[in-house]
Amino acid sequence: MTLCKAPGRICLFGDHQDYLQLPVIACAIDRYITLEAKETHLPYLQIAFSDLNTERKIPIPFRIEGYDPSDTFIAAVKVLRKYGCIPDKGYSIAIEGNIPINAGLSSSSALLVCWIHFLIQTFGLDYSNHSLNNELIAQIAYEAEVLEQKGPGGKMDQYAISVGKIIYLETDVDSKYQVIEANLHGLVIGESGIPKDTLGLLADRRNLALESIEFFKKRDEGFEIKNITEDVLPQYLDELPPDIKPFFSAAVQNHTITQKALREFYKEPLDFLKIGRLMSVHHKILKEALKITVPQIDAMVEAALATGALGAKIVGSGGGGCIVALAPGNEEQVIENMLKAGAVNAYTVSVAEGASSKN
């Protein structure tokens, strides 16, 4: 029997930054997708999605040609072939979880990371060319979900889920990260019940932000938005067409906030008040410049802050989904007020370890 588990994730700082290859601070949370597999010797992988009451079969051996480009499971199988992992035996697989679907907590990436863990744990890897570690799992998941499927996202989800804990991730080609061993507690999730609009909002905001960056790259091939500071931002905004100014401004401001937050995370003890305030400023930019919130999300944020939360923000691509509030010692009151404001569910979460698998 093979057992695999992958956590959900929340972005603390850096929403809508990873597709610009700007850094993020994210953490895994103790909500999970789990996978249990037993060998059957049948010529297929039979997968039961317990929560959805659906099943599917993947024939073994599998022919990649003509597969549905939107099929993340098959995208992973295709990518893993390059790493010497090829399914050659049948298994009965049961998948379930308690990460809300399409809510901004990255249930889809958690499922993918869990699936990749199963495939590698069961069918092996070309260890002469690759060393199995959290980074490799994250890279394979990124290749399957973003490169193979041409998704609009970046690397945050795959790395936060695979590595676990709190990480500061450079989302450029090198994907360098730091694990932050901070004792962050008092996190409360509120679910709006409104499905997030990942493909629409993420792709739209990404294209507009990249257009603003390309405006300056045409003048200077070495232009890097990460080098723009808030004190020189106004002179850059003066040059941009009005329709893309907000997206350039948001990228610079959110990058600055992420850097400030990183410095706070390395202080001991943590200044929860400062971290909370930075979360709220981040949310304001996401709301007013990127316009990724909806009234229900804003009402939940306001309810959390009115109850004494130190900070609150939307989580994920936007258009719906969840919020996270920082409310150490005040969690139950914040939960109660979120529910009164219309949240369909609210609960505490803790920072969690990364994805794992075992036989």
NORWOTA-V242991 format. One record per residue. RES is the residue in one letter. PHI is phi in degrees with one decimal (* if undefined). Layout:
res: [RES | RES]
phi: [PHI | PHI]
This chain:
res: [M | T | L | C | K | A | P | G | R | I | C | L | F | G | D | H | Q | D | Y | L | Q | L | P | V | I | A | C | A | I | D | R | Y | I | T | L | E | A | K | E | T | H | L | P | Y | L | Q | I | A | F | S | D | L | N | T | E | R | K | I | P | I | P | F | R | I | E | G | Y | D | P | S | D | T | F | I | A | A | V | K | V | L | R | K | Y | G | C | I | P | D | K | G | Y | S | I | A | I | E | G | N | I | P | I | N | A | G | L | S | S | S | S | A | L | L | V | C | W | I | H | F | L | I | Q | T | F | G | L | D | Y | S | N | H | S | L | N | N | E | L | I | A | Q | I | A | Y | E | A | E | V | L | E | Q | K | G | P | G | G | K | M | D | Q | Y | A | I | S | V | G | K | I | I | Y | L | E | T | D | V | D | S | K | Y | Q | V | I | E | A | N | L | H | G | L | V | I | G | E | S | G | I | P | K | D | T | L | G | L | L | A | D | R | R | N | L | A | L | E | S | I | E | F | F | K | K | R | D | E | G | F | E | I | K | N | I | T | E | D | V | L | P | Q | Y | L | D | E | L | P | P | D | I | K | P | F | F | S | A | A | V | Q | N | H | T | I | T | Q | K | A | L | R | E | F | Y | K | E | P | L | D | F | L | K | I | G | R | L | M | S | V | H | H | K | I | L | K | E | A | L | K | I | T | V | P | Q | I | D | A | M | V | E | A | A | L | A | T | G | A | L | G | A | K | I | V | G | S | G | G | G | G | C | I | V | A | L | A | P | G | N | E | E | Q | V | I | E | N | M | L | K | A | G | A | V | N | A | Y | T | V | S | V | A | E | G | A | S | S | K | N]
phi: [* | -116.2 | -120.0 | -131.2 | -145.5 | -136.4 | -84.3 | -77.0 | -146.0 | -124.1 | -91.5 | -82.6 | -147.0 | 110.1 | -55.8 | 60.5 | -114.2 | -67.8 | -73.9 | -98.6 | 60.3 | -103.9 | -72.9 | -134.8 | -120.4 | -136.7 | -145.2 | -77.9 | -125.5 | -82.1 | -124.6 | -136.1 | -103.4 | -121.1 | -133.4 | -123.6 | -130.5 | -128.0 | -67.5 | -122.0 | 68.6 | -86.4 | -82.4 | -165.9 | -97.0 | -100.2 | -112.6 | -109.9 | -95.8 | -58.4 | -70.3 | -99.9 | 56.8 | -130.3 | -138.1 | -151.6 | -124.4 | -116.7 | -66.8 | -122.1 | -71.9 | -101.7 | -95.9 | -68.1 | -56.1 | 79.7 | -73.0 | -67.1 | -59.6 | -85.6 | -85.1 | -63.4 | -59.5 | -73.5 | -57.8 | -65.7 | -59.1 | -65.0 | -63.0 | -65.2 | -59.0 | -66.9 | -101.1 | 78.6 | -107.2 | -130.3 | -59.7 | -136.9 | -142.0 | -83.2 | -142.3 | -99.3 | -125.8 | -116.9 | -122.8 | -149.9 | -175.3 | -125.2 | -88.2 | -60.4 | -82.6 | 56.3 | -122.3 | 94.1 | -102.1 | 67.3 | -62.8 | -67.5 | -70.3 | -62.8 | -61.9 | -64.1 | -61.9 | -61.5 | -61.2 | -65.0 | -57.0 | -60.1 | -62.0 | -70.9 | -61.3 | -91.6 | -110.9 | 82.4 | -153.0 | -80.2 | -73.1 | -72.1 | -115.4 | -139.0 | -104.3 | -75.4 | -157.4 | -60.6 | -63.1 | -66.0 | -57.6 | -62.4 | -64.5 | -63.9 | -62.7 | -62.5 | -61.5 | -71.9 | -84.3 | -107.9 | -74.3 | -66.1 | -94.0 | 55.3 | -75.0 | -83.7 | -83.7 | -121.3 | -108.8 | -57.1 | -59.3 | -65.2 | -75.4 | -60.7 | -73.3 | -71.1 | -80.1 | 82.2 | 58.6 | -100.2 | -128.2 | -102.8 | -117.3 | -81.9 | -94.3 | -81.7 | -60.9 | -75.3 | 53.7 | -72.9 | -144.1 | -122.4 | -85.2 | -100.5 | -89.2 | -90.4 | -87.7 | -88.9 | -135.0 | 84.4 | -83.3 | -126.3 | -101.1 | -121.8 | -96.3 | -78.2 | 82.4 | -98.5 | -59.1 | -73.0 | -109.8 | -61.3 | -66.5 | -70.2 | -65.2 | -62.4 | -64.7 | -65.4 | -66.7 | -61.3 | -62.3 | -69.3 | -65.9 | -65.4 | -62.4 | -67.8 | -70.8 | -63.6 | -55.2 | -86.1 | -67.3 | -64.7 | -89.4 | -143.3 | -61.1 | -89.5 | -61.4 | -132.6 | -64.2 | -65.3 | -91.1 | -86.5 | -103.4 | -64.2 | -71.3 | -103.3 | -54.8 | -55.2 | -70.0 | -72.3 | -64.1 | -60.8 | -89.7 | -82.8 | -61.3 | -56.3 | -70.6 | -113.6 | -56.8 | -60.4 | -79.8 | -69.2 | -60.9 | -62.1 | -62.4 | -66.2 | -65.7 | -68.7 | -64.3 | -62.9 | -62.3 | -62.3 | -66.4 | -63.8 | -63.6 | -59.0 | -62.8 | -67.0 | -67.6 | -96.1 | -89.8 | -135.4 | -76.4 | -63.5 | -93.7 | -60.3 | -64.2 | -66.2 | -63.2 | -61.6 | -61.4 | -64.3 | -60.1 | -68.1 | -65.5 | -59.2 | -61.5 | -60.5 | -68.1 | -62.8 | -77.1 | -89.8 | -93.0 | -86.7 | 53.1 | -103.7 | -95.5 | -129.6 | -54.6 | -64.3 | -62.6 | -63.9 | -64.7 | -68.1 | -61.8 | -63.1 | -65.7 | -63.1 | -67.1 | -67.8 | -93.8 | 106.4 | -60.9 | -78.5 | -171.5 | -158.8 | -158.7 | -69.2 | -118.7 | 97.3 | -71.9 | 107.0 | 82.9 | 154.5 | 87.5 | -123.3 | -124.0 | -123.6 | -119.3 | -105.1 | -143.2 | -60.1 | 82.9 | -130.5 | -62.0 | -65.1 | -65.5 | -65.2 | -58.1 | -60.2 | -72.6 | -60.7 | -63.5 | -64.6 | -82.6 | 114.0 | -61.4 | -81.1 | -161.8 | -153.5 | -165.4 | -82.3 | -135.2 | -122.2 | -64.2 | -121.9 | -71.6 | -79.8 | -63.9 | -151.5 | -151.2 | -158.0 | -98.5]
